């Protein structure tokens, strides 16, 4: 019985310690339209949408980058059939402080056509 009580109080103590004693709140800061940036310290970003300057042809994927990793938001259909593309519902999503987000110019299958970058619509919040 002593061991059972000891284990109970041990796990209760760990679970209490693991949870923050001071909850953090978010307060709205501003609306941002950018093509690339880094989330500042003490802030979080809620990325609402990506506004491309140009949607590439139906056979090419459209993407942007988070911390250097490619994120596809629109996939092209089949090239031979001229199929329709599919939008991928990834919005909104949250980014913590220190995260980079960027829109890069895209080249369509080496055709030499370089597309301009788009902009992200972001709500910035202060972490209190």
Residue pairs with C-beta under 8 A, 6 or more apart in sequence:
24 127
24 128
25 127
25 128
26 44
26 125
26 126
26 127
26 128
27 125
27 126
27 128
28 123
28 124
28 125
28 126
29 43
29 124
29 125
29 126
30 123
30 124
31 121
31 122
31 123
31 124
32 45
32 120
32 121
32 122
32 123
32 124
33 51
33 119
33 120
33 121
33 122
34 119
34 120
34 122
35 102
35 103
35 117
35 118
35 119
35 120
36 100
36 101
36 102
36 103
36 117
37 100
37 101
37 102
38 98
38 99
38 100
38 101
39 45
39 95
39 96
39 97
39 98
39 99
39 100
39 101
40 97
41 97
41 98
42 97
42 126
42 127
43 97
43 124
43 125
43 126
43 127
44 94
44 95
44 96
44 97
44 124
44 125
44 127
45 94
45 95
45 99
45 101
45 122
45 123
45 124
45 125
46 92
46 93
46 94
46 95
46 122
46 123
46 124
46 125
47 91
47 92
47 93
47 94
47 95
47 101
47 120
47 121
47 122
48 91
48 92
48 121
48 122
48 123
49 91
49 92
49 120
49 121
50 64
50 73
50 91
50 103
50 118
50 119
50 120
50 121
51 118
51 119
51 120
51 121
52 62
52 103
52 118
53 115
53 116
53 117
53 118
54 115
54 116
54 118
55 62
55 74
55 85
56 62
56 74
56 76
56 106
56 108
56 115
57 76
57 108
58 76
58 77
58 82
58 83
58 84
58 85
59 76
59 77
59 78
59 79
59 82
59 83
60 76
60 106
60 108
60 109
61 72
61 74
61 75
61 76
62 72
62 73
62 74
62 106
63 70
63 71
63 72
63 73
63 106
64 70
64 71
64 73
64 101
64 102
64 103
64 104
64 118
64 120
65 71
65 100
65 101
65 102
65 103
65 104
66 95
66 99
66 100
66 101
67 99
67 100
68 100
71 90
72 88
73 87
73 88
73 90
73 91
74 85
74 86
74 87
74 88
75 85
75 86
75 88
76 83
76 85
77 83
77 84
77 85
77 86
95 101
97 127
101 120
103 117
103 118
103 119
103 120
104 117
105 114
105 115
105 116
105 117
106 114
106 115
107 113
107 114
107 115
108 115
